C-alpha cells in the first residue's frame, strides 16, 4: 500500500475514529486504526465491538492495500508531524514507513484481515436532523444518565420517535431530562435506547452546522449516524425503558418564574461551601415575590434572596445543588418556570411549548434547616 494525504486531513480522520478505540481489550487488533485503501478512497476505521467509526480521508492512492496500525502510536506520530503531505507505505510483511518532509518513522503494522469491520446495516427511512440540533439535544440531556452499570438502561438515553417528533430522555434515579424535537418529516413510531458513551463521542465529532444534516438509521440492534464523510455504528442497549409518563404530572401547588442566570449564579456561589462528596442541600424558601436560598455546611453558611414571580402556595424545599446547576446550565431561556407540589414531590423545570422538561427529586433537609 502507498498513499499520500495532507497532515491536516489525516489528523482530522485519526481524531474522529480514535473515539472508538477501546481503552482496554484482550484483542490486540482492536487497539489499532485500520487504514483501508483497497478501493478508490482512503478510509480510516476503529471498532471496540460496541461502537464503530469509519471516516473517509481525501488523498491519493498510489498503491492499494490495507494495514492496521497501533492507534496510540499512529495518532501520536501524525499529531507531531510537520504540516505538510504525509506518505504512508507498507510492504508484504506489514512494515510501515510514515514520512513527512524530513521526518521518517518505521513501525510494524498488522494484517487488516483480522480487523472487525463495521457491521453491515440495512439503511431504510433515514431520520434527518440538523447537526446543530443533535449536538444540542445531547448536551441538554447527557448529564443525567447514570455513571455506573448497576442498571444498564440508565447508562443510555431513550430515543423515541412518534410521527414527526423525536423525544430524548435520560435519567439516573434522582432526576429526569427530556427534550422534544420536531422533525421535518413523519416516521414510523420507534423506541430505542442509545448508549451514553456513543452519544458523548458523537457530540465530540459532529461539527454542529445548522445547515448540515445527520442521517440516523435504526434497526433492532443498532443505530447508525451518518454525517459529512463519517459513519458511526453503535449497538443499542436491550430492554424496555422506564415508563416515565406517570411521573410527569401537570398538577402543581406552587409556580415560580425566576431569572435563570440569577438562580444559577446564586446556587453556584452556594456550592463554594460544599466539599466534593458532601451531600448538603440547597434550601429554597419560596414566598410572595422572593426566593431565599440558603446552605449550611461544615465550612460555613450562605443565604441570598432572589426576586421571583410566584403563583400558589409558599413552600420550603431542598435539592441537591448540582442537579439544579446541571439543568439550568443547558437551558437557553432568560427566565425559567419551576413547578412544585410539596417538599417531598419532584420539582419540574419546563417551558410553555414543551420543548424541555427537567424533573428533580427533592432531598430531606431537616438536619440542614437549622
N, C-alpha and C positions, 0 to 999 in steps of 0.2 A: 504493500500500500504506500502511496505517496500523495500527499495533499498539501496545499498551501492556502492559508487564510490569514486575515489580519488578526493581530493580537486582540483587538477590542471585540471583534465578533466571536473569537474563540473563548475569551474570558466571559463574555455575556452568557454563552451557551453552557460553559462549565459551571458558572454560578447558579444557573437555573436548575440543571439536573442534579447538582450536588445535594439539593434538598431531599433527594430520595435515596441517598447513600446511607445504609444503616450504620449506627454508631457501634453496635455490637452484633456480630453474626458468626456462626460456625462455618459459613460458606464463604471462602476467600474471594470467590468470583464476584460476589455481591458488593465487595469493598471496592470494586472497580467502576470506572466510567467506560462504557463501550463507545468506541468510535466506529461507526458503520458507514463506510464509503463504498459499499458494494453495488450501488446503483448510481444514478446521475446526481445525487445530492449527498451532502455530508450530514449525518445525523449523530447526535450525542444522546446517550441513554443511561439512566440509572434506575435500579429497581430493588426495593427491600422486601418484595413479595406482598406487601400491603399497599404500598404507594409506588407507582412507576411514573417516571417523567421522561419524555422524549422531546428534543428540540432540534430544529434544522439550523445549520450554520452556513452562511454564504462563504464560498471559497472555490478553489479549483482542484479537481481531482486529476492527477497525472497518472496514477495507477490505482485501480480499485482494490479494496480489501477491507478487512475488519480486524480490530485489535481491542483488547480490554486492558486498560491501564489503571494502576492503583490510584484511586480517586484523590487521596490526600497528597501524594507526591505530585501527580499530574497537575492538580489545581494550584499547588504552591509554585510549581515551575512556571506555569502560564502567567500567574499573577506577577511574577518577578521578572518576566522577560521585557526587553525594550519594546517601546510602542512602534512596532513595525510588522512586517509579514512574518508568519511562523510557518516553517516547513516540518511536517511530520512524516518520517519514512520508517517502514518496518520491513523485516526480511522473513524468510520462511521459519526461522527459529524464534520469532516474536521479539527479537532485539529491535528496539525503537530508538531512533535518533530524532530529537526535537531541537531544531536550530532556528535562531533568530538573530540577524546581524552577525556579531562575532561570538555570540553565546551558543554553545552546543552541549546538549545533555544526552547521555546514553543510558537508557533504562530498559529493563526487561518487562515485556508485557505478557499477557496470557491469551490463549486462543479464545476467540469470540464464540466458538461453537458451544461452549458450556454456559454462556450467559443466558439468563432468563429474560427473554424479550417480553415486552408488554403484552398482556393477553389480548387476543382479538375480540373486539366488542362490536356487535352489530349496532350501527348508529341509525336509529329511527326517531323522527319527530324531535328535532333539536329544540330545547328551551333556550330562548335568546334573552340575554340580559346584558346591560352595559357593564364594561369592566369597572367603571367607577362605582356603580350600584353594588356589584358583587363585593368589592373591597369594603365598601361602607357597611353592608349588611354583616359581614364577618366581624369587622371592628366593633359593631354595635351589639354583638351577641356573644362573641367568643370568650369574654372574661367570665361568664357564668357557667362554663362547663366544669365538671368535676376534674380535679387534677390527680385522682388515683383511680385504680381499676376495680374498686370494690363493687361498683355497678357499671359495667361496660357501657350501657346505654347513656349514662350521664357524661361519658367522656366524648360523646358525639353531639351533633346538632340534628334536629328534625328538619328536613326539607319536605314540606307538604304542598302539593300543587292541587288547587281546586279551580278548574276552568282557567281564568286569566289572572289568578292570584298565587303568589308564592309566599308561604308562611315559613319563617325560620325561627326555631325555638331552641333555647338551651336552658339547662337547669342543673343545680348542684345539691338540691335538697334544702337550701336556705333561701333561694331566690330563683326567679324565672325571668328570662329575657325573650321578648317576642318582637319580630319585625315582620310587617306585612308589605309586600311589594306588588304593585300592579304590573303585570306583564303585557307585552304588546299583542300577544295572540292568546287564543284559548287552547288548552291542552287537556289530555286525558288525566283524570284525577290519579295522583300517585303520592305515596309516603315512603321516604327512605331516611335512614339515619347515617349521616356522614361523619367519619372520624374527625375529631377536633384537630388532630395533627395535620391531616390533609388540608383542612381549611386554613390553618395557620401558615402552612407552606404556600398555599395558593395565594394568600393575601400578600406574601412577600414577593412573589414573582409576576403577578399580574400588574402590568404597567399602570392601569387605572384610568385610561382615557374615557371621557364622557361619550365620545362618538365612536368608540371601538367596542365591539361586542365579544362576549364569551358565549360559546355554544356548549350547552350542558346536555349530556345524554344519560338516561337512567336505564339500568337493567335490574334484574332481581338481585344481583350480587355486586354490581359495580356502578360507579359514577365516573363519567368522563367529562373533563373540562378541556375545551379547545379554544385557544386564543393566539393571535399572531402566528408564530411558527412553532408553537409549543402544544403538546398534548399531555395531559395529566390523567392517569387512570388510578382509581383507588377502590379498594374493597369497601363494601358497606358494613355497618355493624348490624348483626342479625338480632331480631327480636321486635316485640311490639312496644312502641314508645309510650311514655306515660300519658294518661288521659288528663290533660290539664284544664279542659274546658270547665269542669265542675269547680275548679278553684278560681275561675275568673268571674266572680260575681260583680255585678254593676252596682250593687247596693252600697251606700256609704252613709255615715253619720256626720263626717267632717270632710270638707273640701278646702284645700289651701292652694292659692295661687301665689307663687313666690318667684323672685328673680333668680334664675338658675345660677348665674355666676356668683351672686352674693351668698347663696346657700352653699355652693361648692367650696368657695374660698373659706367660709366660716368653718365648715366641717374639716377641711384640710388643715386649718390652723389648730383646731382642737386636737388633731391626731399627733401634733408635736409632743403632747404629754403622754402618749401611749407607746410603750416599748413593743417591739415586734413580739408577737406571741401572747401579749396581754389581751384579754377579752373584755375591754372596758367599753360599755355602750355610750353612744351619744344620746342624750335625753332631750326630747323636744317637748316643750311646754307651750301648747298652742292655745292662745286666747284671742279675743277680738283684736284684729289689726296687728298682732305681734306673735312672733315665734321666738321663744327663748331657748337657746341651745346651750347645754352645759355638759361638761365631762369631768369626772373625778378619777385620778389615777394615783399611783404611788409617787409620781413625780410632782404632781400638783393638781390644780383645778383651773377651769376656764369657763366663763359664761359670756354669752353675747346675744343681743337682741337683733332680730331682722323684721323689717316691715313686711306684712303679708296682707292678702285679702282672704277672709275666712267665711265659709258658709257652714252652718250647722253647729255642732257641739264643741265645747272646749275639750282638749284631750292631752294627756300626759303619756308619752310613749317613747320607748327606747329602741335603738337599732345599732347593729354593727356598723361603725362609721365607714369602713372600707367598702361595704356593699353599696352604700349611698354614693360614695365618691365614684366608684366604678360606673354606676348607671349615669350619674349626672355628667361625667366627662364625655360620654359619647352622644349626648343629646345636644342637638344644634339650636334648639329654640331659645329665645331670650328669656321667656317665662315658662315655668313648669307647673303642672297641676298634680297635687297629691291627694289621694282619696283614702280615707281611713274609716274603720268601723268602731274598733275598740282597741285597747292596749295589747290584746292577745291575737288580733286578726291581722292579716297581711296589709301592708300599705301598697297602693298602686300608684305608679307614676305613668301617666299616659296622656296622649294628645287627643284632641277632639275628633280627628279624622281616622283614628285607629291605626296609624302607621306604626306606632310602637307602644308596647306595654312592658313595664318593668315591675315585677312583684317582689317585694322584700318582706321577709318574715321579721316581726319584732323580736326583741330579746327581753328577758326578765331583768329589771334594773333595781329591784328592791334594795340590794346592797349598795348600789351606787347612787341612789337618790338622795342620800343624806349629806 
